[in-house]
Amino acid sequence: MRLQRIFAATATLAALTTLATACEDPAKAGPPAASPSASPTATAGASAQASASPTAAAPATLAEAQAYVQKYTSCENLSTGPADRVDLAGYAPVGAWSVTERGICSDTKEQDEIVISMVSDMKVHQQAYKDHITKRLDEGYWDAGLYEPVFSTKTFTVSARKTATALALAKSDLRVLVCNPDFTVPEGYKKEKALVDGCVLTDFVNARDGKGSPVQGPALASAGSIEELRKLVSPKAVDCTEMAVTDEHIQSIDYLPVVGRDGSSAWGVRQRAVCGKLGGATRAHNLNWLDLVSDMKTLQTRSKAAQLAEVGQQRNLTQSKLMVGTNVAVESNNPAVRKELYKLGFLRLDCEPAFSAPARSQVRKAQVDGCVLTDFERPTM
């Protein structure tokens, strides 16, 4: 299946007109494909004038494109010379994919660099982009084309490296071109037909850091007491037929809690309970932990440190995952339990470097930098 655990490469290889997406493995990333401008399937003349977005303008020169971008964000010091501000190794060269000219300008407000590419035939260009994304997907890069947005219009494309710059550009008539079949335009955002089948144009900006275009989701779960939390999650998600309110670090060889042995108060947890068979004559099993949280930032900070300590190591499959609400949390290593908790307003804390999720997933900002709250989990292979 396409979804598989991978880490993104450096964000400087922004997927623009030529598209080495940041998730690609540099060891596998090959040179851009040859220009398809001579393809017999390309529609001459009319396709060159076709709009990449029904409402977008059509600047004919780099200077006109720069002037258009400057309506929405800073774009200073336009240069067409050797790339001294952006590594263009991942971009198709001028002359490929109907790219006729390329310039780089600086977004001085966000300390970012913007790449503008003039395109003579946008349909040919979009087809080349789609072919590239399809190739990356076939190679196993499930998130190819989901991040580092490529803004497309009638006659040029724009790429920015920082999310804040991309969000500013999204307020224009420019539209993000997406050709990944796993992408779904979130409710409330524009969805327009691209010039090639299998691609869409949208004003939604997807970002790995969770700071892209906001997506509305259900309210996060909350409870006034440990008993309220028990009623909220049982029996819909957690089997709390047997529950013990305890600060003891109960564990088994099958279930390891998130909160450490140094006491729940050190993790910002006010009261703690465990549901399931606690063991005795038989081994403990079916354990899930319920937490009434007094300091959510502390809980997330401590959990982040524990997650980062596991990076590069063989992850212990018995380690529970932290599911949080507003002032409550549930720790579970059972995927079926977590699936039901998502429906009840819980989201999983994920602090994995370069975390990414399909656009249809919920991704919210956590209370600690470098983490997000999400309902997306990569399938185990």
N, C-alpha and C positions, 0 to 999 in steps of 0.2 A: 504494500500500500504506500501511498505517497507520503503520508505523515510519518516522519521519523525524526528522532532526536539528532539535531545538528546545532552547531554553534555558528553564529554569524561571523564573517570576516570583518575587517575594518570598515567603518561606516564611510570612509573617504571614497571607497569604490561605489559611489552612488549609482543606482540603476537609472540611467537617463535614456537618451536616445539609443544607447548602445548596450547598456544594461548588464554589467556584472553586478548582480544584487549583492547586498552586504552579507547575505547568508551564505554566499558561495564559498567553497573551499578554494583558496588561491592555487593550490596544487592542481586542481582539476580545471580551473577556469582557463579556457583556451582563448585564442584571439577572436575578435568579432567575425561573424560570418561575412562572406563576400556580399557585396551589394546586390540586392535582388532587383535593381532598377530595370534590368533588361528582361525581367521575367515576363513570359507571354501572358501571364494572368493579370498583369497590371493594366489598369485602364488609363490610357494616355489622355492628356488634355484635361478632360472633365474631372478626373480624380485629383489632378494637381490643384484644381480650384475648389474641390469639395471641402466643406468645413469639418474640422475635427470636433467642433462643438457648434451647435446651431446658433449660438449667440456670440461667439468669439469674433474679435476683430482680426484683420489680416495684414499686419505690417509687412512691408516688402523688403526692408533692410534691417540690419542689426541695430542701427541707430533708432529706427522706428520701434523695434521690439523692445529695446532698452527703455524708450520713453513710455511704452505701455506698462512695463513692469514697474517703473518708477511711480506710477499712480497708486501702487499698493504697498511697495516697500522700497528701501534704499537699493540702488543699483548704480554704483559709482565706478569710475575708472575703468570703463569698458576697454578691453584689450583683445586683439585677435592674434597676438604674437605667441611665442612659445609659452607653454603652460608653466608659469612660475608660482601660481597660487593654488592650482588644483592638479592632482595627478590624473591625467587623462588616459592612463594605460588601459582602463577598462571601457573606454568609449570607442565606438566605431569611428574610424578616421573620416575626415571630410572627403566626400566622394562616394562613401558607402551609405546604404539605406536612404538615399536621396538627400543626404546632408550636404548642403552647398557651402555653408560657412558657419564658423563657431566663434563665439566670444565669451569672455568671462568678466563679470562685474562683481563689485563687493557690496554686500549688505552691511554697511557700517554700523547700523543700529544693533544687529544681532551678531556681529563679528563672523559673518558667513560669506561664502563665495557662491555665486549663482552662475550656472552654465546655460547659455542660450545657443540653440542650434537652429539655423534656418533650414527649412525643408522644402524641396521643390515639388514633391509628390507625397502628400501625407498618407494616402492609402498604401502606397508601397512601403512607406516608413512603418506604419502600424502593422502591416503584415510581417515585416522583418522582426519587429519587436515581439509579436505573437510567436513567431517561429522560434525565436531565442528562448522565450519563457517556456514553451513546450519542450524544448530540448533540455532545459535545466530540470523541469519536472520529471522528465523521463530518466534523468540521471539521479533522481531521488531527492532533489532539493524542493521539498514540499511548499516552502514559503517564497519561492521565486516570484518576484514581481508584486509582492504584497506590501513592501516597505520601500522607503526612499522614493517617493512618488515622482513619476514622470508627468509633468503638466504639458498638455497638448492643445494646440489651437490650429487655425487654418494653415498657417505658414511657418510656424516655429514651435520648438519645444523648450521647456525650462526645467531645470533641476536645481534644488537647493539641498545642502547637506544637513541643515538644522531644522528641527520640527517647527520652531517659531516662524522661520522664514516661509516654510511651506504653508502654514496656516494663514499667513498674510496673503500669499498668492492665491489661496483657495477662495478668497473673497472677491476675486476678479472673475472674468468670463473664462479663464483658463480652467481646464478640467483634467483630472488625474486619469491617465489611461491604465486600465488594469485588465490583464489577459489571463489571470489565474482562475481556473474554474471553481476553486474553493472559496472565492471571494463573493460576498453578498453585500450589496449596498445597504447600510443600516437605515432603519426607518427615520424619515425626516431629512434625508440628504438626496440631492439630485442624482438621477440616473438617466443617462443619455446614450443613445446607440453610437457605437464607434463605427469607423469606416470598414472594419473587417468583422466577420462573425466570430463570436467567442470572446469579444472584448467589450468593455463598457467604459463610459466616461462619467466621472462623478466629482463632486466637490468635497468628498470625504477624504481626509488625510489620515492614513493609518501609520502608526509609529510604534517602534519597538519599546520606547521608554514609557508608553502609556500616557503620553502628553499630547497625543494627536487630537483629532476632532472628537468631542465628547459624544458618548453613546448613552442614552438613557436606559436605565435598567430598574429592576424592582428595588424597593427600599431594603436596606440591610437589616438583618434580624436583630432583635433586642429582647431583653427580659429583665424583670425587676428582682428576680430571685432565682436560686438554683432550681427550685421546684417549677417555676414558670418555664425555665429553659428545658427542663425534663418534659413538660407537657408539650412544648413547642416541637421538639424533635422526636418524641415517642408517641405512637409507634411508626410514624410516617417514614422516619429515616433510621433512628437508633433504637435498638431493643433495650429499653430501660426497665424491663420487668424486675431485674435485680440491680439496684443502685446503692452505692456506698458513698456518703459524703465524707471525704477524707483528703488530707494533705500528704498522705503517705505516697511514696513513689512506687506504686504498684506496677509491675511489669511481668512479662513472661518472655519466653524465647521467641514467641510469635508476634508480640505487640509491644513496641517501645514508645512511650509517650514523648511528646515534644518538650513539655516543661521539665526542667532538669531536677536533679536531686537536691539542689540548694534551697528548696522551698518555693512554694508558689508565689509568695509575696515578693520575692526577688524578681519575678517575671511579670509583676503587675497584675497578678490574679488574686481577687478578693476571696473567692470561695471555689472549691473544686470537688468534683464528684467523678466516679467511674462507674460505668454501666457494663454489664456482662457477667460472665462466670469468673469469679475471682480466684478460683482454684481451691485446693484443699486436698481432698481425696483424689481429685482429678486435676489435670493441668488447667491453668487459667486459659480462657479462650473467649472470643467475641467481645473484646474490650474496646470501649470508646470513652474518651474523657470529655467531661463538660466543664467549662470554665466560665465563671462570672468575673468579668474583667473590670478592674478599677483604673488601670493605666494601659490603654491599648498601645500607645507608642512604645512603652517599655517592653510589652509582650512581643511586638513585631521586631523591635531592635534585637532582643535576645534570640528570637527565632531566626532572624537574618544571619546572625553570627554563626548559628548552628548549621544553617544551610550552606554558607560559604565554606565552612570547614570541611564539607563533604565534596566540594568541587574537585574533580580529578581523581576521586577515590571511587572504589566500588560501592555504590550506594546500598545501604542496608535496607532490604525490601520490607523489613518489619518496622521501620521507622514511620511513625504516624505523620500525617500532613496536617498543618494548622488551617482550619476553616474558621473565618472570623465573621462577626456581624458588627453591630455598633458597639455594644458593651459585653458581648458574649463570644465564646469560641468553642469549637468542638475539634478534638484531635482524633483522627481516624486513619487507619491504613487500609481501609476497605473501600475500593472504588465504587461499589454498589451503594454504600452508605453515603459517600461524598456526592454521588449523582443526585440522590434525594435531597441532600442538604442544600445543593445549589437551588433547588426549587423553593426552598424555605427562606431564601435570602442570605445564605452564607456564601462567601467567596474564599478561594484558597490563596494564602499568602505565598507568592513565588518571588524569590530573590536571586534566581539563576541569572548569571551575566548574559546579556544579549537575549533575554527572554523574548519570544515572539508568539503570536497567536493569530489564527485566521480572523478576518474582520467581523465575522458574525459572532465571535465570542465576546463576552464581557471582559473589559480590561479597565480597571480603575486605579487611580493613584493610591498607593499605600501611605501610611503615616511616616514611613522612613524612606529616605532616598535609596534608589537602586532596587526597590521592590514594587510589585504591583499586586492588586487583588484581581483574581480571574476565575472564570468557570471552565477554563480550557485545560485539558490534560492530554499530553501526548500518549497515544496508545502504546502499551508495552509490547515489545517485539518478542 
